[in-house]
Amino acid sequence: GGGNDQTEQAVELALRWLVRQQEPRGSSAGLWSLIGPYADGGAEENRVAATAMALLALQGAGNTPERGDHAKAVSTGWQAILKTQTAAGNFTPASDRNTSAAGSMYGHGQLTIALCEAFAMTRAARFEEPARRAIEYCLAAQLPDGGWRYHLPDLDEGGLRNSWKNRGDLSVTGWFLLALKTAEMAGLHDPGIDAAYVRAGEFIEQLRVVPKEPNRQLQLVVEEPAELALGYDYQFNPLAPFRKFQAAISAEAILGKLFLGASPEDPHVVAVIDRLLKESPIWFPPLPGDRRGEVEFAALPQRAARGGEKNVYAWYYITQVCHHVGGAAWKQWNHEMRTLLPKHQEQAGRERGSWSPALDLYGVKGGRLFTTALSACMLESYYRHLPLFAQDTPD
């Protein structure tokens, strides 16, 4: 199923909003900010992540430094951020000096994806060498358990494999797997990627929640109802077993498994996707006077309605999963996405074209640019990525 006039208009409005937020002058000229100048900014500054997400959205609509309605913004953004790349391959704008280690690692994964895309779209030499260095940093950052988190491996500590600092989490890992896959698809293969894939696959499988099996020491053990087994935990911690289904984490895990060769018809993959569709639908509080919206809102799963949580982060990954597997899952998800996202986009005022982070699970942390850039990328999914599995899917 494809987009329509409404989704394309929504994408263009979002891109115009993003271009208006690009820093026009000063030491951060050309970059984007996670905390402003717009309303409802994020909790901390992270110009690497903000610039990466803005460029991903702009490039997703075909804009490059030389081509497209927003070529100037893309060109200026890349000129600014590439100046901040270190010899190690990561990016350190001066304005990000107070950014947390977590934010810095998320930002690197996201910017590596955008950088590999830029090279794939332009084949320009000025992107190739920085992209290869960024990929090398990704590979160097893989932890002993096969995942990624907030730090490079701490090779000097005793008891390396038992150190919490050396244990990955699925949230950061999802972005880094996307980065390596994008590099591969762009023709930027590194000899270390294949081995990284093997280790990442083992990491994801380690976090798969399974019914209690006393002799299975490396897997999380739960004694909950069987349906809890249809998910993945955030991080391996035998002292704090899986307690709550997290949509974003499980969607990232399934996307990673698909990248690493899992079949879309694998019963486990099908079951997790079914649970994602049931428990993490796209929803927004009804607009004033929207009686149909009120009825639809009342019919939502109680967990979503009672929790008051949108979850753009999860929706971003579920969109990719459903787009790749196609079929009924994509048909259902795409209908929700192309109906509700344009409908709830800001239509007037200073923030026209953006999506509010209010009531979003990660809205306080990520802010308005985060929700807007990821929403735009979702609506670009029809042409942003080719499905991994060829198929003919009706609208």
Steps between C-alpha positions, in 0.01 A plus 500: 500500500620849421455853619262762366465874454444546873815315602710688244362834616573402860859410412558830322352700790726310740809565289422870482466508877835322538673742263367793703664356813852476351742725689566803274808645667758469773721209600220252430399643162362229273419258781167418660420506870308252712389766750381795286440766366157338458249422775521179702869426453675193639655450841863551396691641207618249243583667171642180350171315549287800401703562184496131415123469533439819300731382222338155497160659446627741233695231314207261524308728264788501251682815608880501461753785515452549126141394438153567636301790641699483824847443353642808671396382846648154438825644364538743789420230753761261368767768475441589864482154655788342305733764643441351844612144417795382707788276398319213672200549271240639740354852500549757776351848443612744768137564591460132592762512775230437762320230302477173690698197390169336411397789278838508329482133405144522372603801295795319346289208386241733347756721327682198358173390337451847350863516384485163326173606336662822379779302339254254343297787354794704366801264475695812599855445623452760773256262673686173450800551727298649791246219461770233518645660814154516656450131422835415656387677817177296495700179480740612772203581725350149487514354848615151604142370516437606138285804574563873523432746778647826629874436499779338308602160644682546829795274434697592811255394768532166668212264441428653161200291403332554836536877496171689458690750290561227246141382464304621200135599484256437217404865459847624407573174320206556265648824367846350455364199312311741274826689448692188397218382273482842334877498451480160336216607270698812406797287390709606800579151617756466776671166567379516859129527421437129442648404837307784665177360354568157648565644845198732479277208405617308806436808715143540373426132554635522854238764578210302359265412782420130511280280720681366801768249406719410802795379292519805275747719683561774244137591439276711715272282709141598569208327663238736359214402267613369162418823318778679688741282307412696188746778564855608575660656802692826496820365650624169637456504874431164667425681826216702346316277253262622234200675655331712237452476125686792338382563146803694377745243633316204350454677165872579487580137576274371222640751250849389595407135454354575156821681404698199617305251292185402692201411284194726518299177524688378808223426756682696769541804274132483403392469865704799618374716213143400584555607859653831390198575282259419783675676787680793337259652247548848363266717701448862598253660740191597296491851359225733629168409340636181344226254596643219291838555661339478844345165408831368364684624809254325729558174314878505545669233712464607860875506556548769237194704588557484875872570477454811290809412301564554136818326398653647185826317566322164490287605203817588304635147538163326458458690173826359368419147618153501342628660179760226462267207573210646300172315476218549747726652766614780269147555368365548853789713623519714189128579522543627856818690419391685188164585656603616846844660462391767248179559695687585821780708350507866609311693232546861608729736686871499562522123533301421184630177349626349826352242735458577867695282744221534759391166648780319318688241704835655402368847419650674801842354424495534121285808447321637196781450248526134598128432451489703178805350329403142581139558394621641168728199449203271562298676230797467263514124546332440162815613320763530773585128516437216257329211680738220593254246365357554150123485485186645350299658778165669437421836657 
